[in-house]
Amino acid sequence: MKTPTKQELLQSANAKAIAKILANYWSTLQDEEQQELCLEEIYERIETTAPYPPEFTMHSKDKRAQYDIDIDMTLITITFKDIGEFLFQNEEINNDFWELVGNKESKQNQKIFKILFK
């Protein structure tokens, strides 16, 4: 079974749900510990929508477990930069995100945005 790439995992994810998670953490994301907590929650959300091959259930328990491990290993390679590229390419999601966060032009929001996505 071929493990999905991080781009495939992101494409299968609910972008609005990820934007909402990110917005919920936004004001605390200058802190590295909060960044890690936010990423963990995003990884969990992405994992729930990870694509499984059609023949997945026909494989042995060990192969299915290995596939799940491979998904987890791919998830942890997803960075905020990857998430930003995924979210902000969609104008609707971009607008929804900034509606949740607040003024896109504020110094505080610009600072956090640069820390995470640049």
Secondary structure, DSSP 4 states (H G I P E B T S, - for coil): -PPPPHHHHHHHS-HHHHHHHHHHHGGGTTSHHHHHHHHHHHHHHHHHT----TTGGGS-HHHHHHHHHHHHHHHTT--HHHHHHHHTTSHHHHHHHHHHH--TTSHHHHHHHHHHH-
